[in-house]
């Protein structure tokens, strides 16, 4: 979990840096121009290792979720099953 959180934090920071770098480009630097594409390629290169962390370890979150759903909860015990007699009495009330 720590690896995933650190990677997400770093990706957020890199995204903010990208926005600042993009906004600092001259108005002539648009997608498809070397000025824009080079800065974008640098940004993508900086992100790859953190994206790889998510690709490698992200399934851990699914495994934790599946285990949590399957595990009995000590906080909420399973309701007791009512007998047929109890159900009949409840319907009469």
N, C-alpha and C positions, 0 to 999 in steps of 0.2 A: 504494500500500500504506500509505503514511503517513497519508493521509486516512482510510482505513478503520480503521486502528489507533487513531487519535485519536478517531474517532467511537465506536468500541467502548469505549474507556476512559471517555469522557464518559457514554455510556449506562450503564455499570456504576456510575459515581459518582451519576448521577441516580437509578438504581434504589435505591441505598443511601439517598439522601435521601428518596425516596418511602417506603421502609419506616419510616424514623424519623418522618416526618410522619404517616403512617398510624397508627403506634403512639401518637403524641401526641394523636390525636383523642379526644374524649370517647366513652364507650361507646355513647352514643346516635347517634353518627355512623356509619351503616352505608351500604352501597351503596344509592343511591336517595334519600338525604337530601341537601339542599343542602350541608351541612357537608362531607360525604365527597366528593360529586361535584365540588364546586368545587376542592378540593385535588387530586383526581385529574385534572381538566381542566387545571390548572396544570402538573402533572407531564407530561401528554401534550404540552402546548404546548412545554415545554422540550425534549422528546425529538424533535420532528418534524424539525428540521434535520439531526440526526445520523442519523435513519432515512432521510432523503432522500439523505444521502451514500452510505449502503449501497445504496439503490435505484438510484442513479446509477452508482456505481463498483463495486458488488459483483460484477458479471459479470467484472471483471478477474481475480478468483481462478479462475474457471472457465477463462478464456482462458490463464492461466499454467499451470494444471493440464493442459490439453489440449496446450499446446506442450511441456511437460516430458515428457509421455507419448510424444509423437511424435518427440522429439529423440533421436538416438543418445547413449548415455552413454559418455564417455571412460573412466569407471571400470570398466565391465563390457563389454568388447568382445563382439560377437556371436559365439557359438560357431561354430567351423568345422564345415562339413557333412562328415560321414564318407562316404567312398565306399562303394559296394556291397560291394567287396572287404573293406574294414575292418569293415563290419557283419557279414559272414559269418565273419571271423576272430574277432570278439568273441563271436559265438554259439557257436563251437566250444570256447571256453575254459571 
